[in-house]
Structures are given as C-alpha cells and as structure tokens.
Amino acid sequence: MVGQKQVAETTAIWQEAIKNGDLSEDVATYYTVDGKQYCVPLNVAYWGMFYNKKIFDKHGLKPPTTWDELVTVAETLKKADIKAFYHTSVLFSFVWFEQLLAGTDPDLYDRLSTGKAKYTDPGVVQVMEKWKSLIDAGYFSNPGDKTDPADALKNDKVAMVSFGTWFNTSMTQRNLDAGFFVIPNVNASLPKTSMIFESGPLCSLAKAPDPAASMKYLKWWTTTQAQEKWSSARGDVSANPKVTIKSEVLGQVTKDAGSGKYRLVNRYFEATPPPILTAALDGFGLFVTKPDSYRQVLEDIQKKADEYWSTHQ
C-alpha cells in the first residue's frame, strides 16, 4: 500500500506518541517502511498461554517461568490423564510452530519470513522435531476435535490454550476463571523472552478529503483517553502501554510488552507471504495428525517459498 502511495505517512504521530509513552518503538518497527511510519495500531494482541486455574490448583501447579518447568507441568497433567495443550489441524495449525521457533531462534524466524532462510534448514528441522517430541509425549489434545477451544478449557478437556489476548473475551463470556502467562523460551540463553504479537492498522488515505482531520483523528486514537474506551469495549489489551486494563490477567502483559521487556515477534499469519502461508497451514495441519511427516511437510513448504521468493526478493 505504501509503494502504491495509498496511505498517508504518520511518522510525526509515532515520534510524539513514543516520546509520550503512548506507543512503543518495538511496535513501530512493524509500521515502518524505508525509515518512515504509516498508519497507527487499530489493535494489538499479545500471545501467551491461557490456563484453567481450577486444574492448576487441584494439581498444585503454578505458571512456569522456564521451558523445563512448562514440560514438567505437562508431564504432571499427563499422569493425571489430562491433556496439557490444545492444538488444531485447521487455521491455527501454525501456533506451536511459531512459538517454538521464536522461542528457540527468533533471528531465524525473522529470516524465514523474509526468504533469507529455508524451511529445510537445520534449525527449522530441529524445531519440528521438538514439536513432534511434545506430540509423541501425549501432551496435546486431538487436533481433529471440533470443540471450541474455550469450551475445551472450561470443560477440563485441556488445561492450557495458546492464543492472543483477544481470547480473554471467550473466557469472560463463559465465566471461566482463567489465568494467563507468557510462554517461556525454549532457549534459555536468549537475552529476551520472545512474545508473539499481532496488530492491525488504522490508516488515512494518502489523498484523504481532509488530511488534517485524518491526522488529528489518528493522533487522538493513540492517546490513553481513546484507548481505554476501546480496550474496555473489546475486553482486550491496547497498543498504549499506559492504558489500565480491567482484566488482572492481561494488565501486566500490556505494561511489560510496551516497556521493551519482551522481544515482540510478528505473528506467523502476518509475517509469512500468503502463498507460503497457505502451503504452511496445510502442511502443519497434516503434521499434527501425522507427526512423522515433518520432513516432507518442510520440503513442500520450501517449494512454495522458492517459487515466491524467486520473484519477490
């Protein structure tokens, strides 16, 4: 859209918002083209793990702070005949791939999304093998189960569900006492914990009927006044780290994510070009039902990646 001169530049708004603490530089990265900013965040969502507090309390479990602790929690639940994690073979089949790769090697994740790495590279293969080991261990729910993930969590079919903060609305609608924790890195030596995030833009046309009015609105949109009403109405977090989130579960996440505590990693769904994404969603969907297929899955995705990047570098 920027290349086609469809949207207006918002660099001045971002500079002022960052200076005032209304937006973070980490998020600005994803609204930057050739050193200039365009649009502002309509919304953001931070990804982590929602968990059933009742199940955790019953089994004496606490939110893990390391990857080894997370695996220990999953093993404890397995012994109690409870599936630790929800996963699916449709649409959100990418969730565990992005989480494991970003938590192992976020630089490799970024290179993969820009065609500077291959799905057949050793680091990506190792992530698939890690994912396979978790499936083989029996920690995941049936990927073909059509039960809504929120219902699965409430009905004790699973103990944990990895989704964006927007999933909190599903919890409150069901009166479920759920907790939320940031998923620890697989690689404990990384300087920051990788946090998957997604964001949708609110833009002004480059040839807006009233450019000044459009810019005034976008500037207002980033303020605490606007964002508190917006986030409260949606039951979700805000791109403005100063906003007070009513949900105790999500309030701290907003502050921490806006403070630079985490390395924000663009969600796979947005980071991956559509032709590659389509192949990957199909591939991961196959993999979760047939884990032994992981090498063929990666090769098939890479074929699509080769086709795409041959004309888009």
C-alpha positions as CSV (number, residue, x, y, z in Angstrom):
1,M,0.0,0.0,0.0
2,V,2.9,2.4,0.7
3,G,4.5,1.5,-2.6
4,Q,1.3,2.3,-4.4
5,K,1.1,5.6,-2.4
6,Q,-2.3,4.7,-1.0
7,V,-1.8,5.5,2.7
8,A,-0.5,8.7,4.4
9,E,2.7,8.9,6.3
10,T,2.3,9.1,10.1
11,T,5.9,9.5,11.3
12,A,5.2,12.7,13.3
13,I,2.4,10.9,15.1
14,W,4.6,8.0,16.0
15,Q,7.5,10.2,17.2
16,E,5.2,12.1,19.5
17,A,3.4,9.0,20.8
18,I,6.7,7.2,21.5
19,K,8.0,10.3,23.3
20,N,4.8,10.5,25.4
21,G,4.9,6.8,26.1
22,D,1.6,6.1,24.2
23,L,3.3,3.8,21.7
24,S,6.4,1.6,21.8
25,E,9.4,1.5,19.5
26,D,9.1,-2.3,19.3
27,V,5.6,-1.9,17.7
28,A,6.8,1.0,15.5
29,T,9.2,-1.5,13.7
30,Y,6.2,-3.2,12.1
31,Y,4.7,0.1,10.9
32,T,7.9,1.3,9.2
33,V,8.7,1.3,5.5
34,D,12.0,2.7,4.4
35,G,12.5,4.5,7.7
36,K,9.1,6.2,7.8
37,Q,5.9,5.2,9.7
38,Y,2.5,4.7,8.1
39,C,-0.9,4.2,9.9
40,V,-1.3,3.5,13.6
41,P,-2.3,0.4,15.5
42,L,-6.0,-0.2,15.4
43,N,-5.4,-3.0,17.8
44,V,-2.6,-5.2,19.2
45,A,-2.8,-8.7,20.8
46,Y,0.0,-10.4,22.7
47,W,0.1,-14.2,22.5
48,G,0.7,-16.4,25.5
49,M,-0.9,-19.3,27.4
50,F,-4.3,-19.2,29.0
51,Y,-4.8,-21.9,31.7
52,N,-7.6,-23.3,33.7
53,K,-6.9,-22.2,37.3
54,K,-9.1,-24.9,38.8
55,I,-7.0,-27.6,37.2
56,F,-3.7,-26.0,38.2
57,D,-4.9,-25.5,41.8
58,K,-6.1,-29.1,42.0
59,H,-2.7,-30.5,41.0
60,G,-0.6,-28.0,42.8
61,L,0.7,-26.3,39.7
62,K,2.0,-22.8,39.1
63,P,2.6,-20.8,35.9
64,P,6.0,-21.9,34.6
65,T,8.8,-19.4,34.2
66,T,11.2,-21.7,32.2
67,W,10.7,-24.2,29.4
68,D,11.7,-27.1,31.6
69,E,9.0,-26.1,34.1
70,L,6.4,-26.0,31.3
71,V,7.3,-29.5,30.3
72,T,7.1,-30.6,33.9
73,V,3.6,-29.2,34.2
74,A,2.6,-31.0,31.0
75,E,4.0,-34.3,32.4
76,T,2.2,-33.8,35.7
77,L,-1.1,-33.3,33.9
78,K,-0.4,-36.3,31.7
79,K,-0.1,-38.5,34.7
80,A,-3.4,-37.2,35.9
81,D,-4.9,-38.2,32.5
82,I,-5.4,-34.5,31.4
83,K,-4.2,-33.2,28.1
84,A,-1.9,-30.3,28.7
85,F,-2.3,-28.3,25.5
86,Y,-4.9,-27.6,22.9
87,H,-4.0,-27.7,19.2
88,T,-5.8,-27.9,15.9
89,S,-5.3,-29.1,12.4
90,V,-7.2,-26.1,10.8
91,L,-6.4,-22.4,10.5
92,F,-4.4,-22.1,13.8
93,S,-2.2,-25.0,13.0
94,F,0.8,-22.7,12.9
95,V,0.6,-21.6,16.6
96,W,3.1,-24.1,18.0
97,F,5.5,-23.8,15.1
98,E,5.8,-20.0,15.5
99,Q,6.1,-20.3,19.3
100,L,8.8,-23.0,19.3
101,L,10.8,-21.3,16.5
102,A,10.6,-17.8,18.1
103,G,11.5,-19.2,21.5
104,T,14.4,-21.1,20.1
105,D,15.9,-18.7,17.5
106,P,13.9,-15.5,16.8
107,D,16.5,-14.3,14.3
108,L,16.0,-17.5,12.3
109,Y,12.2,-16.9,12.5
110,D,12.7,-13.4,11.0
111,R,15.0,-14.6,8.3
112,L,12.5,-17.3,7.4
113,S,9.7,-14.7,7.0
114,T,11.8,-12.7,4.5
115,G,13.2,-15.6,2.4
116,K,16.7,-15.4,3.9
117,A,16.4,-18.8,5.5
118,K,14.8,-22.1,4.3
119,Y,12.2,-24.4,5.9
120,T,14.7,-27.2,5.4
121,D,17.5,-25.5,7.3
122,P,18.7,-27.5,10.4
123,G,17.3,-25.0,12.9
124,V,13.8,-25.3,11.5
125,V,14.0,-29.1,11.3
126,Q,15.1,-29.2,14.9
127,V,12.0,-27.1,15.9
128,M,9.8,-29.6,14.1
129,E,11.5,-32.4,15.9
130,K,10.9,-30.7,19.2
131,W,7.2,-30.2,18.3
132,K,7.0,-33.8,17.3
133,S,8.5,-34.9,20.7
134,L,5.8,-33.0,22.5
135,I,3.1,-34.6,20.4
136,D,4.6,-38.1,20.9
137,A,4.8,-37.5,24.6
138,G,1.0,-37.2,24.6
139,Y,0.7,-33.6,25.8
140,F,-1.7,-32.4,23.1
141,S,-5.4,-32.8,22.6
142,N,-6.8,-34.5,19.5
143,P,-6.2,-32.0,16.6
144,G,-9.3,-33.1,14.8
145,D,-11.6,-32.3,17.7
146,K,-14.1,-29.6,16.7
147,T,-14.8,-28.5,20.3
148,D,-14.4,-24.7,20.6
149,P,-11.0,-24.2,22.4
150,A,-12.7,-22.1,25.1
151,D,-15.2,-24.9,25.8
152,A,-12.4,-27.4,25.9
153,L,-10.6,-25.3,28.5
154,K,-13.7,-24.8,30.6
155,N,-14.8,-28.4,30.4
156,D,-11.4,-29.7,31.5
157,K,-10.6,-31.4,28.2
158,V,-7.4,-29.4,28.1
159,A,-5.5,-27.4,30.8
160,M,-3.9,-24.8,28.5
161,V,-4.6,-23.0,25.3
162,S,-2.1,-20.7,23.5
163,F,-3.9,-17.8,21.8
164,G,-3.8,-14.0,21.6
165,T,-5.1,-11.8,24.4
166,W,-8.3,-11.4,22.4
167,F,-9.2,-14.9,23.6
168,N,-9.8,-13.4,27.0
169,T,-13.3,-12.4,25.8
170,S,-14.1,-16.1,25.3
171,M,-13.1,-16.7,28.9
172,T,-15.2,-14.0,30.4
173,Q,-18.2,-14.9,28.3
174,R,-18.1,-18.4,29.9
175,N,-17.4,-17.2,33.4
176,L,-14.2,-19.2,33.4
177,D,-11.6,-18.4,36.0
178,A,-8.6,-18.5,33.6
179,G,-5.0,-17.3,34.1
180,F,-2.5,-16.1,31.6
181,F,1.3,-16.5,31.4
182,V,4.0,-15.6,28.9
183,I,5.3,-18.8,27.3
184,P,9.0,-19.2,28.3
185,N,11.7,-19.5,25.7
186,V,12.9,-23.0,24.7
187,N,16.4,-21.5,24.5
188,A,17.0,-20.1,28.0
189,S,20.1,-18.2,26.8
190,L,18.2,-15.7,24.7
191,P,18.5,-12.1,26.0
192,K,14.7,-11.5,26.0
193,T,11.7,-13.8,26.1
194,S,10.1,-13.9,22.6
195,M,6.4,-12.8,22.6
196,I,4.3,-13.4,19.5
197,F,2.1,-10.4,18.8
198,E,-0.3,-9.3,16.1
199,S,-1.5,-5.9,15.1
200,G,-4.0,-4.4,12.6
201,P,-3.5,-0.9,11.2
202,L,-5.8,2.1,11.2
203,C,-4.8,4.3,8.2
204,S,-5.5,7.5,6.5
205,L,-5.7,7.7,2.7
206,A,-2.8,9.5,1.0
207,K,-5.4,11.5,-0.8
208,A,-7.8,12.0,2.1
209,P,-10.6,14.5,1.6
210,D,-9.4,16.3,4.8
211,P,-5.8,15.3,5.6
212,A,-5.6,17.5,8.7
213,A,-8.7,16.0,10.2
214,S,-7.5,12.5,9.4
215,M,-4.2,13.1,11.1
216,K,-5.9,14.7,14.1
217,Y,-8.1,11.6,14.5
218,L,-5.1,9.2,14.2
219,K,-3.2,11.2,16.8
220,W,-6.2,11.1,19.2
221,W,-6.6,7.4,18.6
222,T,-3.2,6.6,20.2
223,T,-3.9,8.5,23.4
224,T,-4.9,7.0,26.7
225,Q,-8.3,8.6,26.6
226,A,-9.3,6.8,23.3
227,Q,-7.5,3.6,24.0
228,E,-9.0,3.0,27.5
229,K,-12.5,3.1,26.0
230,W,-11.5,0.9,23.0
231,S,-9.8,-1.8,25.0
232,S,-12.5,-1.9,27.7
233,A,-15.2,-2.3,25.0
234,R,-13.3,-5.2,23.5
235,G,-12.1,-6.8,26.7
236,D,-8.6,-6.9,25.2
237,V,-5.3,-5.1,25.6
238,S,-4.1,-1.9,24.0
239,A,-1.1,-0.8,22.0
240,N,-0.8,2.1,24.5
241,P,1.2,0.7,27.5
242,K,-0.2,3.4,29.8
243,V,-3.8,2.1,29.5
244,T,-5.2,0.5,32.5
245,I,-6.6,-2.9,31.5
246,K,-9.6,-4.0,33.7
247,S,-8.5,-7.7,33.4
248,E,-6.0,-8.5,36.1
249,V,-4.9,-11.4,33.8
250,L,-3.8,-9.1,31.0
251,G,-3.0,-5.8,32.7
252,Q,0.7,-6.6,33.4
253,V,1.2,-8.0,30.0
254,T,0.4,-4.7,28.3
255,K,2.8,-2.8,30.5
256,D,5.6,-5.3,30.1
257,A,5.2,-5.6,26.4
258,G,5.2,-1.8,26.0
259,S,8.3,-1.4,28.2
260,G,10.7,-3.4,26.0
261,K,10.8,-6.3,28.4
262,Y,10.0,-8.8,25.6
263,R,11.1,-9.3,22.1
264,L,8.0,-8.8,20.1
265,V,7.8,-11.2,17.2
266,N,5.3,-10.7,14.4
267,R,2.7,-13.4,14.3
268,Y,3.3,-16.1,11.6
269,F,0.0,-15.3,9.9
270,E,1.1,-11.8,9.1
271,A,4.9,-12.4,8.8
272,T,4.6,-15.0,6.1
273,P,3.7,-14.1,2.5
274,P,0.2,-15.6,1.6
275,P,1.3,-18.2,-1.0
276,I,3.8,-19.7,1.5
277,L,1.3,-19.3,4.4
278,T,-1.3,-21.3,2.5
279,A,1.1,-24.2,2.0
280,A,2.3,-24.0,5.6
281,L,-1.2,-24.1,7.1
282,D,-1.9,-27.2,5.1
283,G,1.4,-28.7,6.0
284,F,1.2,-28.1,9.7
285,G,-2.4,-29.4,9.6
286,L,-1.1,-32.6,8.2
287,F,1.9,-32.7,10.6
288,V,-0.2,-32.6,13.8
289,T,-2.2,-35.6,12.6
290,K,0.8,-37.4,11.2
291,P,3.9,-36.2,13.1
292,D,6.3,-38.5,11.1
293,S,5.6,-36.4,8.0
294,Y,7.6,-33.4,9.2
295,R,10.4,-33.6,6.8
296,Q,8.1,-33.9,3.8
297,V,6.0,-31.1,5.1
298,L,9.0,-28.8,5.3
299,E,10.1,-29.7,1.8
300,D,6.7,-29.0,0.4
301,I,6.5,-25.6,2.1
302,Q,10.0,-24.7,0.9
303,K,9.0,-25.5,-2.7
304,K,6.3,-22.8,-2.4
305,A,8.8,-20.5,-0.7
306,D,11.3,-21.0,-3.5
307,E,8.6,-20.1,-6.1
308,Y,7.6,-17.0,-4.2
309,W,11.0,-15.6,-3.3
310,S,12.4,-16.1,-6.8
311,T,10.3,-13.2,-7.9
312,H,9.9,-11.1,-4.7
313,Q,13.4,-10.6,-3.4
